[in-house]
Amino acid sequence: MIEVQIIAGNIYSDNRGELTFFNTLNLDQVKRFYHIAPNSTETIRAWQGHLKENKWFYCTAGAFILNLVEVDNFDNPSKELPVKHMILDSSNPKIIHVSGGYASGFKSIYENSKLMVFSNFTLEESKGDDFRYPLDTWSVNW
């Protein structure tokens, strides 16, 4: 089943500091993760698609625009596909789980924003399931 799922987190604060948590997140499928810190709010990383690979996106600092497209044909996708526009903000913790079948793109909203991405594929598996498209493939507001 192709889907986009929002996993809500929460923040607890007391005199010792702040704790961000995701008690309903199950990481059994995760094989690797990476952390992205764009050098500018002008940098757009788009479009990368995966037929089977799942991704989980989590903003650890600042905020990001995340755009998702459910791809109809990975070899020749329609340019008329709808774009799901989402905001990830570290002050409102949530993880966006994107199943295979989507292309994604993102851009930081604030300087020093950071995005953590989890994957259920090893790097070698991911390379065999990687589809890249030009930035102008889908019309979207960044």
N, C-alpha and C positions, 0 to 999 in steps of 0.2 A: 504494500500500500504506500503510495507516494503522499507525503504529508510534511507540513511544517508545524512543529509543536512548540509552545511556549512553556518553559519550566520556571515557575515563579520561585524566587529566593526571598530572603528577608534579611533585615539588619537588626542586630541587638546591640544596644549601647548601655554602658554603665560607667562607673568611675574608673575602670581599668582600661577602657577604650571601646573599640567597635569590632563586632564580629559579623561577617556576612556568611550566610549559609544557604544550602540547597538540600534540604532533608529528603526531598522526593527524587533526587537525581540518582539514576543507576548508571554507573560507569563500567558495567561488565563487558560491554562491547568495545570499549576504547583501547586502542593499541598504541597511540602516540598523541602528543599535543605539541603546539608551538605557540609562541607569543609574538604578536606583531605590534610594533611601535612606529607608526608612520612619521616621516621626517617633516611633514607639513600637512595642514588641513586642505591643501590643494591636491594632494596625492589621492588618486582613485585607483583601487585595485579591482578591476573587473574586465572581463567576465570569465569565470572559471566554472566549468560544469563537471558533474560526475553522474554517470549512469547508475552506479550501484553504491558508491561510497557515501556514508553518512558523515555529517559535520555537526558539531555543537559549537555555537558562538557565544562567548561570554566577555563582556566589557569589564575589565578590571580597573580602569581609570578613565575618566573623561566620558566621552560619548561618541557613538558611531551611527551613521546611516547605513543600514543593511538593506540591499535590494535583492530580491529573489525572483527567478523566472522558472516556472515549470516548463521544461524543454519538450517540445513536441517531436523533434527529430534532431538527434545530436549531430548528424552529418550535415544537415541543412535546415537549421531552425527557422521558423517563421519570425519575421521582424515585428509582427503584430501581436505577439503574446503579451498578456497582462503582467505587470510588474507588481510584486508585493513589496511595499515600502514599509520598513520597520525602523525603530530607533532603539538602540541599546545604550543605556545610560548607567554608569556605575552607581549613581545615587538611587536607582530603582532596579535592584538586581534581578536579572532574569537571564535564562539561557535559551537560545533559539536552537532547536534541534531540526536539522534539515536532512530529510532522507535523500537517497539517490534519486536522480531524475530532475535535479535542479541545477541552475547556474546561479552563482552569487557574485555580488560586487559590494564593496564597502568603501567608506570614506570617513575619516575622523571629523568630528564637529569642532573639537577643541584641541589646542596644542597639548602635547604630552599625553594624548589618549593612548590606551593600550587595549588590545584585543587578544584573548586567548581562544584558540581553536583546537578542538579535540576531533579525532578521526578514528573510525573503526577499521581503517586499512593501514597496513604498513606503508612506508614510503615507496617501496617497489610495487606493491599492489596498486597504490594510488597513481603511479606513473602510467599504468596500463588502463586507467579509467579516467584519464584527464582530457578534458575538452576545453580549448581556449577560444574565445570569440573577441572580436574588436570591441572597443569601448562604445562605439556608436551602433552596435547590433540592436539594442533596445533603447527606446526613448525614455529617459528618466530624469527627474530632478535630483541632482546631487546636493 
